[in-house]
Amino acid sequence: MEHPELGGGAHRALAAAALALTLFAGCGPRPGAAGGAVDLAAARARLEAGDALGVVELLRERAGQDPERVELLAAAYEAIPTADIEAAERFAPLGKSDDPRLVLVAARAAARADQLENAEAILKGMLARQPGLEEIAIEYAKLLGRMGRHDDALRALAPFDREEPRILNLRGYSELLAGRPEAARPLLERSVAAARGAGQDYAPALYHLGLYYRWKGQQETALELFRRACGASPSHLAAHYQWMATAEQLGLADDLAIAKGAFGRIYRSQLARAGALKEPKDPGPAVDRTTKIESRPVAEGTAFRRRFPAGVPFEVACRTPAEGTARFVARIESGPGAGTTLLDAVHESGPDGERWIPHQFAIPPGAAGAEAEVLFEVRPTSWLAAWRGIGPPRGAALSEPRATGSGKPRSADPRPNVLLISLDTLRADRVGHLGSGRATSPALDRLAAEGVSFARAEATSSWTLPSHFSIFSGLTPAAHGVLPDLEATRGFMWADRVVEVRSSGREVMLTEALQEAGYRTVGVTENGWLAGRFGFGQGFDVYRSDMLGNYWRTWAATEAELEAHGETGPWFLFVHTYTPHQPYHAPREYRLRWADPESGGLAWPEALVPMEEYLRFRAEVFRPAPIDIGAFRDLYDGQVAWSDSLVQRILDWIEQKGLAEQTIVVVLSDHGEEIFERGEFDHINSLYEEVSRVPLVIRAPGRVPAGRSVAATVSLIDVPATVLDLAGLGDRLGQGTSLRAAWESGASRPAFAQTIGLASHPLAAVWDGSLKYLRRETPGGTVEKLFDLASDPAERNDLAAARPADLARLRSLHEAHARDGATIRQDLGTTTEELDPETIERLRSLGYAR
């Protein structure tokens, strides 16, 4: 119960599956498998020698329900980082046992595999069968604490109210994490005293009491408690970290050297076991364009006709059946090329079931105004099935055919392409031309010099889903309503809960407006909160939402789309990458560009630090070491530089093809990141400038001025209207208006943002001129703050009491915006959606879900 932890992610699930296939497939019962003779002492020696795999092979079919064998097998599984899911499945049946030792093995295995609700059910069931089991109650309380349910943990321990060190410690730490430090202190002190009365120090209680005193600012007392905790448990990583952090804060060089050395040895060993000291490999540029990750609008029916102008290229994609084969046919029925068969292909289901296979064609040239009518059909491959009138196999379908160009030479088509790049979690002040002081963003800086840059662009929310929905709809979260309370639904831990995550689909998206104007619309995203199921596929001809998305896969998919259709516009291409986001796993050349490899904290620049280490800082009582604050900021700058190189790759392709003059380029971010400016390391619980202010750069030769920097505050809801304006398709969308007035005259209007932070506290922000209003709703009432960003860009001087008239004016702006948004949201409506397993895994890898 030391701190909240998240599990691996998609890569862990896949690695576990690979392990199971490699080691256990086809290994069936062997002679003596169910209880054959096993030398447990020899097996333990093999495990201590590092042969965990051999121990698993020996005991997997022989452990039965013998507690000693089961516990040894569990220890072997724990030593294999990729075996968590296999272990959870192997031990799951033991959860119904009446033997507490077996139940503990099953519950712990489920928890290690991030199956927290399964673990809860196992422990809760055992307590229902045997209510007085203290060991089970303690494990249950630990699990509830990991799930953030601290009051439930206290209730689970209530029947065991005695002076026992572990129970007192868990009760005290639960109180501490629940935000009741003064209730925690006496419980932790009693735990320490009870252990001392038995003649020993109890490391967990000493450590947690040290956290209390460090939180209260009593550093010397905290330091002594951390020292004692490390003496009692020499491998206690977190205690050594806090000893090191406190010694650094107090300037105690000798203590710092001792603690840092011990911490480094323990941490390096853990990182090595997790495989975090290995460098990531570039998977290369290859991309399978027939992949399951694509989603496309499906044409209704298995036979339909469409008309296309002569000479126009178009694309249709075949969706293979879930199982078996289907035949796909396209034939010109009349007009230019009448009688020509464009497509006659048989496609079969892939190893993962359905997939999309695209095909490109062109209608033959004809007289001016001539059109061709094309018949599209999906048929069964069996002549007998066709003769009997049986349709194609389940799932087989064709996408809605879409023209991929006008049929004119690209240079003769006046309509511009549109490239929109979103660099997720990129805060403005870490970008070169916006004040970084480091060469983090040469591509963005060059775009700013060749176009318009907005020095104070504000996001509409603090996280990916609501902010991106604003970027496409032109609506703030108050209006589009795609703003789930992840705390109330426990969505920060379990993204598979049913939450309000998408609108009803009745709003008009930027992609729909462009699609209606004849644009081919393509999205390439790394999944997570931009999965198509949230509504982001609306208006896209092709939406590539990749659960394994990363820098290389995103570039490969982007390059493939550009190579296929980039020279036959007009097109709209949306590219989204999580590259700046936690965890900071850039290649070494970027990771160590500014970070000191000898920094020695949890950041550990030489390693690919697992996401769960970042999440230690979500527990408010776990304070960072000063050295880590700088190291994480340096690592973040490396991520920024890496993401900027993706922008450069895309720009290089466009320029090499001679399309720069005909392409509107927009680069932005959806929100920033707090890196301990106010004690937190995240973005979900704040609308301060480090989270809300983002880069926004637009280059459109001949359409926007070059080298113009706009100082006025602008909102991302104005981006879609600006794109439409530059494309000659109007200057409004949703609540947004074109930013043309901002770069032409410096005009501005109020901007708004909303989010729901931790503890289900709604947060809102209003910008008007240089003034910024912040509002947080809490059970104790509304907290309001007012800042003047012109004189106080770091938001340290709250003017709420000194300028009541300005406070009241911005409060009125907020209230009017909330009323208007509620009216729009009621008209649009919202719906609920349950997430698919692939999206859940992607969110886990980003730290959003358990």
Beta strands, then each sheet from edge to edge (+ up, - down):
strand 1: 294-295
strand 2: 303-309
strand 3: 313-319
strand 4: 325-334
strand 5: 341-348
strand 6: 356-362
strand 7: 371-379
strand 8: 397-398
strand 9: 402-403
strand 10: 417-423
strand 11: 452-458
strand 12: 499-503
strand 13: 520-525
strand 14: 542-545
strand 15: 571-577
strand 16: 663-668
strand 17: 674-675
strand 18: 681-682
strand 19: 693-694
strand 20: 696-699
strand 21: 708-715
strand 22: 732-733
strand 23: 736-737
strand 24: 751-756
strand 25: 762-768
strand 26: 771-778
strand 27: 781-788
strand 28: 830-833
sheet 1: 1+ 14- 13- 15- 10- 16- 20+ 11- 19+
sheet 2: 1+ 14- 13- 15- 10- 16- 20+ 11- 21-
sheet 3: 2+ 7- 4+ 5-
sheet 4: 6+ 3- 8+
sheet 5: 6+ 3- 9+
sheet 6: 12+ 28-
sheet 7: 17+ 18-
sheet 8: 22+ 23-
sheet 9: 24+ 25- 26+ 27-
end
